């Protein structure tokens, strides 16, 4: 689980309240391949971060936000696939699984189930337990934050520079960063095949 605050804001971050609430996805970040050790075994998953702004507001009028890290996989046992299928309310078809653009969820609304868990040092964290479709007829939560995206498939330096510093440092540890940065063209981005919205049903 990762925690963020509104870029440019100097106020202290407040943990999102536990419970089910309406939310809007405003952040999809490609972290590239990350390396870490679990029980003595080195893991190297390709990871992404999704961020949601909640309908519930903090005292200063800004929405609470919650982010969640996932392995970038749509394997049948992958948490990302389970979350997306719960959100959309139906399973992926084989055609959808062969070509799905995760950035399509940007701006989409949902019901977010947030739970509090206690980590090391008795620090309380807000975890995204599940994501569900918003009930029919329910008013959509108002958008507050600008959408934030970053992808190695279409690297845009200006998008990378809008990310919080700790996410930039995480991304720079990935082999994708070393590979793509060396191929940066004069316009400051990389060329790649773009996916049309018609190819990314959600």
N, C-alpha and C positions, 0 to 999 in steps of 0.2 A: 504494500500500500504506500502511495506517495501523497504528500500533502502540499498544497500550493496556496498562494494568496494572489489577489488581483495584482498583475504587474503594474508597478508605479505607485502602489499604495504602501504607505509606511506603517499602517496600523498592524497590531498583532493579529495573527491568524487565530480564528476561533474554530474549534472542532465542530463538524456538522452534527446535528442532533440525531439520535437514534430514532428509527421508525420508518414508516412508508410515506413518501412524499412525491409530488410531481417534480420532474427535473427535465433539463434540456442538455443534450450533449454539445459542448462547445470546444472540445479539445481532442484531437487525435494526433499522437506523436509517435513516430517510428524511432525506437532507441537503437536499432541495429542489433547485432549479435553481442550479447553480454556474457561475461564469464564470472562464475562464482562457485564456491565450494559448499556442498551440502553433505554432511556426515562423511567427510573425507573424500567425497567424489566431486570432481570438477564438472559443472554443467555449463553448456554454451548455447542457451536458447536465443532465438531472435525474439525480441520483446517490443511491445507497444504499450502506450499509456493512453487511456481514455479518461476524459474529465467531464463532469457534469456540474451545472449550476442548479441549485435547488430552488424551489418556489419559496421556501422559507428564508426570511431575510435576517441579517445580523442587526445589531443596534444602530450601526451607521448607515443602514439602508442597502448595503450590498448583499447579494445572495451568498449563502453558504455554498462551498464547493467541495466536491469529493472526487478523488481520482483513483484509478485502479490500474495496476500493471498486469498484462497478460502475455503469455507466450503467443507469438503470431502464427497460429495454426488453426485450421478448421477440421482437424482430425476429430473423429466422433467422440473421443474422450477429452478433447481440449476444452478448458474452461471458457475460452473466448467463444467457441461455437455454442456451448451450452447457454452462455449469457445472451448471445445474439438471437438464438432460437426462442429463448424465453421472452425476449424483448419483442420480437416480431410476431410471436404467438403461433408459429408453425415452423416445421423443419425446413432446412434447405433442400432444394432439389439438386440432383447431380450436376445440372447445368450451372446452377448458381455457385456450387462449391468449386467448380473449375475456374471461375473468374469472378471474384467478389472484391470490390473496392471498398475498403473499410472507411475511407473518408466520406462515404455516402451517409454515414450516421450523423455527421456534423449537422447541428441544428434540429435533429429529431428529438421529439419529446417522449417521455416514458414515466413510469412509476418506479422509483428507486427505493430499495429496501436497504437501509443503513443500519449496521449493528456496531456496538462498541465492544472492543476487545482490549484486554490489558497486556501490554508487551513488557519488554525488559525495563527494569527501573520503575515498574508500576505506572508506566506512561500509557494513557488511554488513546487508542486509535479508532478512527471511524472507518469501517470496512464496508465495501459494497457487497452485500450478500446475494442480491439478485436484482434483475431488471425485468420489468413487465410492461405490457402495453398499457397506455392510458385508457381509462374507461370511456366508452362512447358518450358523447354529450358533455364531457368534462372540459372546462375551459383550459386552454393551453397556457402554461406559465409564461410570463413576460420575459423576453430576452434582455439580459443586462450586459454580459461580457461579449466582446467580439470573438468570433470563432478563431481558433488557433490550430494550425496543422503543420506537420513536417513529415516529409517522406523522402527516402533515398531514391525512389523511383522517378521523382521529378524534383531534384534538389534545387531549392530556392534559398539563396543565402539570406535574403531579407526575412524569410520565414524563420530560419534558424536563429537569427539575431533577436527575434521577438521572444524566444523561449527564456524561461528562468535560467539563471546561471548554472544551477545544480543540474538541470536537464542537459544543458549544453556540455557540461563536463562529462556527464554519463555517456552521451552520444559520441564524444571525441575518443572514448575508450574502445569503440567498436572498430572492427576491421573494415566495415563499410565506409566509415569516415575516412580512414587512411586511403582506401581505394578510390573513392569518389572525389575526395578533395584534390587528389593528384590529377584528376581528369577535368577539373573545372574549366569551363570555357570563358571567353572574354566577357560574356554577358553575366557571369556570376551564377550560372546554373548549369544543370546537366540535361542532356536530351534523353528522352525515353518514350516508349510507346504510351500514349494516353488512353485511358479507358473512358468510354462514353457513358453517360448516366443510364442509357438504355441497357448497358451490359451489367449494371450493378443493382439488380432489384433488391429491395429490402422490405 
